[in-house]
């Protein structure tokens, strides 16, 4: 069993906050600390052998300095607070940027290192009473919802003779969408429309402006009027109103589940980029027509968790 499997671990609360307690910090000498201790031992032997008082003074002075370093290294972590902000959803194959906010809580914290267990370390100096955000990279995740690995918080400040560290578990799930496949022709892309004179979201005659609503496509926002310091408005069109596009599991190309999920992901991304109103049908769920970031996230989240019992 590894050492990290039985040590005391700090656990973050539901909001992702954790404070490093004194009993959760472990400290051991580094390689330089072992060399320093060996040199002190040799100096002590020489001082005793020759009865040299200045040598005794220098040896015990350096030993006192080393002993004080143990406390300073431990103190650099004690009381440090952190908050796991989590990570934005990414597509499979992309690197996750997991954000952790560190706060020194009334004391400057130089040379603090934060990393995921067996991940790439990030080192930062935390000014007094200042929060610092750190982005921890995490790669190689498949689609689905993942719990982040154990966080390792450590420091070798001030002399590098000792390393103090602690472990923190933060339960902030990471959502990974399926990898987007190749573009394919979706049924309904050939221009299905409903006829009528009501205002819709087609690209025909300009019909006026209305106040911006969350979820409106950026391409339909009247940026010129906004640049003139007017309110944020969305352009409306009249004539033909675009019929909803249904992205259907049965129409997606692919010989297995993963390739179909990739094809559906590509269809959703393309439909959103094209400013279409779209819905999603799979064997387990039907998501009604809509558009905007919320609709895209709802559809991609369903595909990310498809078959994992977390829908």
Secondary structure, DSSP 8 states (H G I E B T S, - for coil): --GGGTS--EE--TTSEEE--GGG-EEEE-HHHHHHHHHHHHHHHHHHHHT-HHHHHHHHHHHHHHHHHHHHHHHTTTT-EEEEEE---EETTS-EEEEEEEE-SSS-EEEEEEEETTS--EEEEE-TT-EEEEEEEE----SEEE----EEEEE-TTTSSEEEEEEEE----EEEE---------TTTTT-EE--SS-BS-SSEEEEEEE--TT--GGGB-HHHHHTT---EEEEEESSEE--EEEEGGGS--SSHHHHHHHHHHHHHHHHHTT--EEEE-SS-EEEEE-SHHHHHHHHHHHHTTTTT--
